[in-house]
Amino acid sequence: MIQTFARALPNGTTLSCRAAGEPGRPLMVFLHGFPEAAFIWDDLLEHFSRPEHGGFRCVAPNLRGFEKSSSPSEVSAYRAHLLIQDIEQLARSERPDGRIEVLVAHDWGGAFGWGYGNQHPDTLGRLVILNSPHPGTFIRELRDNPAQQAASMYMNFLARPDAETLLAADDYKRLWLSFTQMKAGPEGYGWLTEEVKNKYREVWDHGLTGACNLYRVTPMKPGLPGKPAPEFPELPRERLVVEVPTFVLWALDDAALLPGLLDGLGEYVPKLELKKVPNATHWIVHEQPQYVASEIESFIARTQ
């Protein structure tokens, strides 16, 4: 049974959340990306809340800027450290010690998951990343790899001042294309049913400015044709290393995030387990939820 609630945090942010399992149980948190929302994790929330699969307290917040969570209009309100703070305060609202046993994150959620793993290793048991680049390898690939530069060019579109207007036009035509333009997995696009589309419409109808602000605020975007090369931040190694046990599950048919992002990942993540998944796209959570759940469950068992 999925529970829904709004959680007001000490920093003034309110996060709308979906959850399963009893409060007080070991905490498992799920972070979504763009253009998604917390509902994508419902199958996994129910799975991992069951006693035979760990009996976790499973919580999936809608990130600030998404669904009914706080959506400040200022671009600066979407800097990574503020979204990481949201997750830290959410965890402390669930448990006095703020401990997250397992943090599962995809896409933009993964960006904040990597940051959380770096900043809060003492209160994080394990990190699971689904198709979300580590900032160290992402900066390298955006700087040096023309293929990744081309694959990431969409980020500049989403950072345009009129991006949310263009995305909402014609019943969110461009957003549906973000799902169906990628190579279909073995099951095609069968997961994108009208019921699922209506869940997305309900989320997007709350507005898209917060979601687009994630692209406006980040300096990690490829340069535009004819413009000077972007200056990427020089991040010290201590801000990039993640010491907690980490499982990266990477769908290889992701058209936006290429496999080169995995090269050298172990330099930043010493306790890394990596599994590459053929015939799956960026939307693997939708395409193969049972497989994703089984792989995460096996990782948890291996790192008990």
Phi, psi and omega in degrees: 000122180275129175259149174234143179200163173251132182242114176278130184255158180301333182279003178095352178278143170245128179250126170280134189228156170239143186208160172212152180095163186281134172303144181096341176287164175310138192266134176234123186243140183237128182243125181271177178235205180259139001259050194257201183193176187299334185297340182296341184267003189306316181299319182285326175301313181292321181300306188280349175279344181287142182305322183288350179241023175119336179060038182283158161274110187255125182229130177236105176279151161281123180301156176305136183097355184237145176050231184265006176290162178307137182228073178299147183277339183290131179300323183296341180287357182248018175296146191303319185295334179285321177289326175295320176299320177305314183292320179297318180288326174298315179299319179290336175286339179268325183219134181304326181276354179068015186282130171253119179289317181220127174248119181249129188213144183229143172056230179302324176303324178294325177302318180281333174295316176300315179296321179296317179298325178287319189271336186230050182295335183284342180241019177234126180278312184211152178237134175238124182242130177245110175044064174215121188286142172291139184300328179295313180283331180293314178300317180300313183291322177295329181279321194246344189248107180301327180295317178289326175302314180293320181294333183264003185298335179302335182299326179291326175297315183289344177270356180298151178299331182257018187299316184294326177294316179294321180293325183281344185296147173055052179054047174060039185305315182294327180289322176297323179295332179297333176276314192269350178283342176283154177306132180287144173284186182303331182265008181065213179256028183300336180290337184275067181283169177296327177297316178293319178302321180293327175295319177294316180302319180298321177291309185294332179297341176284349178119154184240001184297316179300316180297317179292332179296336175298324179281330179288324187278333186284136173278354184270073176227150177290156177290152177276148179305134179080359179255159176300150178300139181292153174262110181274149180295143174268099183270127177294152184304325183294343176268000184245338185282135176241113187270344184284154175305129188228133177244121177252118177252115191238114175285124190280344179264029175282114184283342183264329184238105190274157185299340177301339178295343180274342182295128178078008183298325180298340177294333180259340187232087187295333181255051187268135163242131184234132175229122178266136185244109176287161176057039175216149183247186177307335185263036184300330179298322176283318189290319187222061184298324181291322177295315179301315180298318182293322179292319177295318180298320178295320177297316178300317180296322180291337186247023177295000000 
